[in-house]
Amino acid sequence: MITRMGESQTTRLNQVFGAVSDPTRRAILGRLGRSPARITDIAKDFPISLNSVSKHLQVLERAGLVRREIRGREHVCALNVQPLREATAWMDDVRSFWETRLDALERHVVAARRPR
């Protein structure tokens, strides 16, 4: 399959899939999907240290999935869905490609089974 994605888009997609590959990070995204939250409030939802939650958030930030706003001493994180939309669009393209190929294979197999 030939890809039309540039190197930076590929890197971004790799970061997004890497970030969402971890169940804790997916849960953090789910939490932020409800509303923005302070890091300390996010950490209350998980049986891991505040430092561990911060590290997970850094991975999500590098992937562009989370935006952090500093308000005085508080760090408030919010979900950024755009990278997920880009990943979904890529998956839709791949699915469309393979559905077309599999449909063609099915037609070939059905035609080959017909008596002549």
Buried (B, 14 or more C-beta within 10 A) or exposed (E): EEEEEEEEEEEBBEBBBEBBEEEBBEBBBEBBEEEBBBBEBBBEEBEEEEEEBEBBBEBBBBBBBBBBEEEEEEBBBEBBEEBBEBBEEBEEBEEEEEEEEEEEEEEEEEEEEEEE
